[in-house]
C-alpha cells in the first residue's frame, strides 16, 4: 500500500510540476513587456516605404498644365482622395465579412482526453443505505473524440442581417465622404490655379521693374553724395524708391508659393518644375458665368449634397438599429445537429448523430422593452432632426455662396476698370517722361501702381473663381460622372471639362424648392383623380354614394345630437330617380359651414372608429370649438377593396382659424393638417361625405 501511494504521489508531481513551470514562464514573459521605441533601421525603413508611395512616378508633364488637367491629376494622384478611396474599400470588405455572419455555425473539433487513474465509481443502495462494495468504470483512461456540429440561431440570423444592411449603408457613407473630399479638392485646385496664373503674369513683369527701381536708387544715392539736390529732397526721393521696392518684394512673397500649392494638390513631388497654361487675355477679363437660379441651386443641393445623403444613410442605420434592439427582446431559437465520435471502448455506439432545438428568453427584456423602444425611436428622431437642421444650413450656404459670387463679380468689374485706368495713366507718364516733363520717380511709381492694379484684378479674379467653386461645392456638384470608361489622365481630363461645362444645365433641369414642396399635394390630387377615373369604369368597383345631410346650426357640445349610424353602401347601380333625388357631392353653401378650408384628422378602418375619435376631440375642445363640424369621407381602396373613412373637420371662417384648431388638436397628441379645396376640386370631388353635429 505504501508503494502504491508513493507511486501515485510521484505521478502527481511529475504532471503538476511541468504545468507550474510553464505557467510561471508565461507570467514572467508577460510582466517583462516594456515600451520599445523604433530603432534607426526601422524608422529608416518606414521613411523609404512612405516615400515609395508618396513619390510614386506619375504620367510625365509633357506640356503646360491647364485647369482641367490639374483637376484630373488631383483626382488621380492626390493623397487625401486616395485615403477616402481606401476607406470605401475597407467599408466594402467589412460588408463582405458581415455577410458571413448570417451563415450558421459549423464547428469541427477533435481532441484527446487522458487521466492518470481509472474513472471508477461505487453505487449506493437507496433502500438499505449501504454501498454495494463494487467499483466499476465505464470510461477508458485515454480517449479520442471528434465532433462536426451544426448550430443556427434564428435570432442571431436576424440581427446579423440587419448588421449587414447597416454595413451596406456605411459603404455608401464612405463614398459620400469621398465625394465631399473630391469637391473640396476641386475648389482648392481652382483657387490655386488662378492664383498661380496671377503669379506667372506678375513675375514676368516684376523683374524689369525691380531692376529699374534698383538703378534709380543707386542714382539717388550718387546725387545725394554729390549734393546736387537738397538733402531732404534727396532723402525723400530715396525713401519713395525703397518703399516701392518693398511693395514689389511683398507681392513676390505673396505669390511665389501659389504654384507650389497647385503642385502639391496635383500630387507632384515638392520642388518639381512644371508650366502653367495661361488663359487667353479675353478669359482674364471675363468673369465666370453663373446662369442658374438660386431656387434651382437649392433643390440641386438638397438632392446632391454629400452631407445630406450621409445623414439619410445614417437614418437608415438608425432604423435598422431600432429593429435590432427590438429583435434582441425576442426569444432565441437554436437549432443544432452534430456528428460525434468517441473512442471509449465501453460505449455501445462509438459514432452517433444527435440533433435538437432550444428556445431561450430573457424575461427581464419584457421590463426593459418600453425603454429600449423609446430610446431607439429617439435616436431615429435625432437623426431626422439633424438632417433637417443640416438642410436649412445647406440652403443658407447656397444663398451665401451666390451672394458672395455676385458681390465679387461687381468688385471685379470695378477692379478691372481701375486697372485699365492705371494702365492708361502709366502710358501718359511714360510719354511725358520721355519728353523730360516728369522725373523718373513719377514714371516708376506709375508703373508700380499699374502693376499693383493688374495684380489686384487678377487676385480678385482668383477670388471670384473661388466663389464660383464655392457655389458648386454648396450645391454638391460632382466634377466627374458616376461611371467612366477608363481612369487614364486624358479620359479624366475630358470628363472634368465636360462636367464643369454641363453642371449648370443639370442644375436648371431640377424642380424648384417651392414646386418640390407642393409636389406631395399635387400627387395626392392626381391619386384622387385616378381613383375617380377608375370608379367611372364599368368593371371597376364603384364608390359608395354620397349621403350628405343639410347644414345644421352650430350647437354646443353638451347639446350635440348623437352621431348617426355609419354610411351604408348602396347598390352598385342606383336608379336614375334615386340619383336625381340625392345629387352627389353637392356643396353645402351656408355661412357656418364651408368645405373650402378643412382640417384632416386621419383615416380609420371603420365609421364607428372615426365617430369615436371625433367624440373625443369634441369633448376635449368643448364649447370653444363652436361652428366646427365633422365630415366622414368613405372610399374603397383599390388594392384590397376595404373601406376606409377619412375624418375631417370643416366650418372654419379662415385658414388661421383652421390652423388654431389643428394646433389645439395636436396638443392632445393627435394628427391634424389643414387643407384648402379649390372650386374645381369641390365640383369634381365625388368622395362620399357626411356632415355630423357641430361642436
VENPE-V370721 format. One record per residue. RES is the residue in one letter. BURIAL is + if it has 9 or more other C-alpha atoms within 8 Angstrom, else -. Layout:
BEGIN
res=RES burial=BURIAL
res=RES burial=BURIAL
END
This chain:
BEGIN
res=X burial=-
res=X burial=-
res=X burial=-
res=X burial=-
res=X burial=-
res=X burial=-
res=X burial=-
res=X burial=-
res=X burial=-
res=X burial=-
res=X burial=+
res=X burial=-
res=X burial=-
res=X burial=-
res=X burial=-
res=X burial=-
res=X burial=-
res=X burial=-
res=X burial=-
res=X burial=-
res=X burial=-
res=X burial=-
res=X burial=-
res=X burial=-
res=X burial=-
res=X burial=-
res=X burial=-
res=X burial=-
res=X burial=-
res=X burial=-
res=X burial=-
res=X burial=-
res=X burial=-
res=X burial=-
res=X burial=-
res=X burial=-
res=X burial=-
res=X burial=-
res=X burial=-
res=X burial=-
res=X burial=-
res=X burial=-
res=X burial=+
res=X burial=-
res=X burial=-
res=X burial=-
res=X burial=-
res=X burial=-
res=X burial=-
res=X burial=-
res=X burial=+
res=X burial=-
res=X burial=-
res=X burial=-
res=X burial=-
res=X burial=-
res=X burial=-
res=X burial=-
res=X burial=-
res=X burial=-
res=X burial=-
res=X burial=-
res=X burial=-
res=X burial=+
res=X burial=+
res=X burial=+
res=X burial=+
res=X burial=+
res=X burial=+
res=X burial=+
res=X burial=+
res=X burial=+
res=X burial=+
res=X burial=+
res=X burial=+
res=X burial=-
res=X burial=+
res=X burial=+
res=X burial=-
res=X burial=-
res=X burial=+
res=X burial=+
res=X burial=-
res=X burial=+
res=X burial=+
res=X burial=-
res=X burial=+
res=X burial=+
res=X burial=-
res=X burial=-
res=X burial=+
res=X burial=+
res=X burial=-
res=X burial=+
res=X burial=+
res=X burial=-
res=X burial=-
res=X burial=+
res=X burial=+
res=X burial=-
res=X burial=+
res=X burial=+
res=X burial=-
res=X burial=+
res=X burial=-
res=X burial=-
res=X burial=-
res=X burial=-
res=X burial=-
res=X burial=-
res=X burial=-
res=X burial=-
res=X burial=+
res=X burial=-
res=X burial=-
res=X burial=-
res=X burial=-
res=X burial=+
res=X burial=+
res=X burial=-
res=X burial=-
res=X burial=+
res=X burial=+
res=X burial=-
res=X burial=+
res=X burial=-
res=X burial=-
res=X burial=-
res=X burial=-
res=X burial=-
res=X burial=-
res=X burial=-
res=X burial=-
res=X burial=-
res=X burial=-
res=X burial=-
res=X burial=-
res=X burial=-
res=X burial=+
res=X burial=+
res=X burial=+
res=X burial=+
res=X burial=+
res=X burial=+
res=X burial=+
res=X burial=+
res=X burial=+
res=X burial=+
res=X burial=+
res=X burial=+
res=X burial=+
res=X burial=+
res=X burial=+
res=X burial=+
res=X burial=+
res=X burial=+
res=X burial=+
res=X burial=+
res=X burial=+
res=X burial=+
res=X burial=+
res=X burial=+
res=X burial=+
res=X burial=+
res=X burial=+
res=X burial=+
res=X burial=+
res=X burial=+
res=X burial=+
res=X burial=+
res=X burial=+
res=X burial=+
res=X burial=+
res=X burial=+
res=X burial=+
res=X burial=+
res=X burial=+
res=X burial=+
res=X burial=+
res=X burial=+
res=X burial=+
res=X burial=+
res=X burial=+
res=X burial=+
res=X burial=+
res=X burial=+
res=X burial=+
res=X burial=+
res=X burial=+
res=X burial=+
res=X burial=+
res=X burial=+
res=X burial=+
res=X burial=+
res=X burial=+
res=X burial=+
res=X burial=+
res=X burial=+
res=X burial=+
res=X burial=-
res=X burial=-
res=X burial=+
res=X burial=+
res=X burial=-
res=X burial=+
res=X burial=+
res=X burial=-
res=X burial=-
res=X burial=+
res=X burial=+
res=X burial=-
res=X burial=+
res=X burial=+
res=X burial=+
res=X burial=-
res=X burial=+
res=X burial=+
res=X burial=-
res=X burial=-
res=X burial=+
res=X burial=+
res=X burial=-
res=X burial=+
res=X burial=+
res=X burial=-
res=X burial=-
res=X burial=-
res=X burial=-
res=X burial=-
res=X burial=-
res=X burial=-
res=X burial=-
res=X burial=-
res=X burial=+
res=X burial=+
res=X burial=-
res=X burial=+
res=X burial=+
res=X burial=-
res=X burial=-
res=X burial=+
res=X burial=+
res=X burial=-
res=X burial=+
res=X burial=+
res=X burial=-
res=X burial=-
res=X burial=+
res=X burial=-
res=X burial=-
res=X burial=-
res=X burial=+
res=X burial=-
res=X burial=-
res=X burial=+
res=X burial=+
res=X burial=-
res=X burial=+
res=X burial=+
res=X burial=+
res=X burial=+
res=X burial=+
res=X burial=+
res=X burial=+
res=X burial=+
res=X burial=+
res=X burial=+
res=X burial=+
res=X burial=+
res=X burial=-
res=X burial=-
res=X burial=-
res=X burial=-
res=X burial=-
res=X burial=-
res=X burial=+
res=X burial=-
res=X burial=-
res=X burial=-
res=X burial=-
res=X burial=-
res=X burial=-
res=X burial=-
res=X burial=+
res=X burial=-
res=X burial=-
res=X burial=+
res=X burial=-
res=X burial=-
res=X burial=-
res=X burial=-
res=X burial=+
res=X burial=-
res=X burial=+
res=X burial=-
res=X burial=+
res=X burial=+
res=X burial=+
res=X burial=+
res=X burial=+
res=X burial=+
res=X burial=+
res=X burial=-
res=X burial=+
res=X burial=+
res=X burial=+
res=X burial=+
res=X burial=+
res=X burial=+
res=X burial=+
res=X burial=+
res=X burial=+
res=X burial=+
res=X burial=+
res=X burial=+
res=X burial=+
res=X burial=+
res=X burial=+
res=X burial=+
res=X burial=+
res=X burial=+
res=X burial=+
res=X burial=+
res=X burial=+
res=X burial=+
res=X burial=+
res=X burial=+
res=X burial=+
res=X burial=+
res=X burial=-
res=X burial=+
res=X burial=+
res=X burial=+
res=X burial=+
res=X burial=+
res=X burial=+
res=X burial=+
res=X burial=+
res=X burial=+
res=X burial=+
res=X burial=+
res=X burial=+
res=X burial=-
res=X burial=+
res=X burial=-
res=X burial=-
res=X burial=-
res=X burial=-
res=X burial=-
res=X burial=+
res=X burial=-
res=X burial=-
res=X burial=-
res=X burial=-
res=X burial=-
res=X burial=-
res=X burial=-
res=X burial=-
res=X burial=-
res=X burial=-
res=X burial=-
res=X burial=-
res=X burial=-
res=X burial=-
res=X burial=-
res=X burial=-
res=X burial=-
res=X burial=-
res=X burial=+
res=X burial=-
res=X burial=-
res=X burial=+
res=X burial=+
res=X burial=-
res=X burial=-
res=X burial=+
res=X burial=+
res=X burial=-
res=X burial=+
res=X burial=+
res=X burial=-
res=X burial=-
res=X burial=+
res=X burial=+
res=X burial=-
res=X burial=+
res=X burial=+
res=X burial=-
res=X burial=-
res=X burial=+
res=X burial=+
res=X burial=-
res=X burial=-
res=X burial=+
res=X burial=+
res=X burial=-
res=X burial=+
res=X burial=+
res=X burial=+
res=X burial=-
res=X burial=+
res=X burial=+
res=X burial=-
res=X burial=+
res=X burial=+
res=X burial=-
res=X burial=-
res=X burial=+
res=X burial=+
res=X burial=-
res=X burial=+
res=X burial=+
res=X burial=-
res=X burial=-
res=X burial=+
res=X burial=+
res=X burial=-
res=X burial=+
res=X burial=+
res=X burial=-
res=X burial=-
res=X burial=+
res=X burial=+
res=X burial=-
res=X burial=+
res=X burial=+
res=X burial=-
res=X burial=-
res=X burial=+
res=X burial=+
res=X burial=-
res=X burial=+
res=X burial=+
res=X burial=-
res=X burial=-
res=X burial=-
res=X burial=-
res=X burial=+
res=X burial=-
res=X burial=-
res=X burial=+
res=X burial=+
res=X burial=+
res=X burial=+
res=X burial=+
res=X burial=+
res=X burial=+
res=X burial=+
res=X burial=+
res=X burial=+
res=X burial=+
res=X burial=-
res=X burial=+
res=X burial=+
res=X burial=+
res=X burial=+
res=X burial=+
res=X burial=+
res=X burial=+
res=X burial=+
res=X burial=+
res=X burial=+
res=X burial=+
res=X burial=+
res=X burial=+
res=X burial=+
res=X burial=+
res=X burial=+
res=X burial=+
res=X burial=+
res=X burial=+
res=X burial=+
res=X burial=+
res=X burial=+
res=X burial=+
res=X burial=+
res=X burial=+
res=X burial=-
res=X burial=+
res=X burial=-
res=X burial=-
res=X burial=-
res=X burial=-
res=X burial=-
res=X burial=-
res=X burial=-
res=X burial=-
res=X burial=-
res=X burial=+
res=X burial=-
res=X burial=+
res=X burial=+
res=X burial=+
res=X burial=+
res=X burial=+
res=X burial=+
res=X burial=+
res=X burial=-
res=X burial=+
res=X burial=-
res=X burial=-
res=X burial=-
res=X burial=+
res=X burial=+
res=X burial=-
res=X burial=-
res=X burial=+
res=X burial=+
res=X burial=-
res=X burial=+
res=X burial=-
res=X burial=+
res=X burial=+
res=X burial=-
res=X burial=-
res=X burial=+
res=X burial=-
res=X burial=-
res=X burial=-
res=X burial=-
res=X burial=-
res=X burial=-
res=X burial=-
res=X burial=-
res=X burial=-
res=X burial=-
res=X burial=-
res=X burial=-
res=X burial=-
res=X burial=-
res=X burial=+
res=X burial=+
res=X burial=-
res=X burial=-
res=X burial=+
res=X burial=-
res=X burial=-
res=X burial=-
res=X burial=-
res=X burial=-
res=X burial=-
res=X burial=-
res=X burial=+
res=X burial=+
res=X burial=-
res=X burial=+
res=X burial=+
res=X burial=+
res=X burial=-
res=X burial=-
res=X burial=-
res=X burial=-
res=X burial=-
res=X burial=+
res=X burial=+
res=X burial=+
res=X burial=+
res=X burial=-
res=X burial=-
res=X burial=+
res=X burial=-
res=X burial=-
res=X burial=-
res=X burial=-
res=X burial=-
res=X burial=-
res=X burial=-
res=X burial=-
res=X burial=-
res=X burial=-
res=X burial=-
res=X burial=-
res=X burial=-
res=X burial=-
res=X burial=-
res=X burial=-
res=X burial=-
res=X burial=-
res=X burial=+
res=X burial=-
res=X burial=-
res=X burial=-
res=X burial=-
res=X burial=+
res=X burial=+
res=X burial=-
res=X burial=-
res=X burial=+
res=X burial=-
res=X burial=-
res=X burial=-
res=X burial=+
res=X burial=+
res=X burial=+
res=X burial=+
res=X burial=+
res=X burial=+
res=X burial=+
res=X burial=+
res=X burial=+
res=X burial=+
res=X burial=+
res=X burial=+
res=X burial=+
res=X burial=-
res=X burial=+
res=X burial=+
res=X burial=-
res=X burial=+
res=X burial=+
res=X burial=+
res=X burial=-
res=X burial=-
res=X burial=+
res=X burial=-
res=X burial=-
res=X burial=+
res=X burial=+
res=X burial=-
res=X burial=-
res=X burial=+
res=X burial=+
res=X burial=-
res=X burial=-
res=X burial=+
res=X burial=+
res=X burial=+
res=X burial=+
res=X burial=+
res=X burial=+
res=X burial=+
res=X burial=+
res=X burial=+
res=X burial=+
res=X burial=+
res=X burial=+
res=X burial=+
res=X burial=-
res=X burial=-
res=X burial=-
res=X burial=-
res=X burial=-
res=X burial=+
res=X burial=+
res=X burial=+
res=X burial=+
res=X burial=+
res=X burial=+
res=X burial=+
res=X burial=+
res=X burial=+
res=X burial=+
res=X burial=-
res=X burial=-
res=X burial=+
res=X burial=-
res=X burial=+
res=X burial=+
res=X burial=+
res=X burial=-
res=X burial=+
res=X burial=+
res=X burial=+
res=X burial=+
res=X burial=+
res=X burial=+
res=X burial=-
res=X burial=-
res=X burial=-
res=X burial=-
res=X burial=+
res=X burial=+
res=X burial=+
res=X burial=+
res=X burial=-
res=X burial=-
res=X burial=+
res=X burial=-
res=X burial=-
res=X burial=-
res=X burial=-
res=X burial=+
res=X burial=+
res=X burial=-
res=X burial=-
res=X burial=-
res=X burial=+
res=X burial=+
res=X burial=+
res=X burial=+
res=X burial=+
res=X burial=+
res=X burial=+
res=X burial=+
res=X burial=+
END
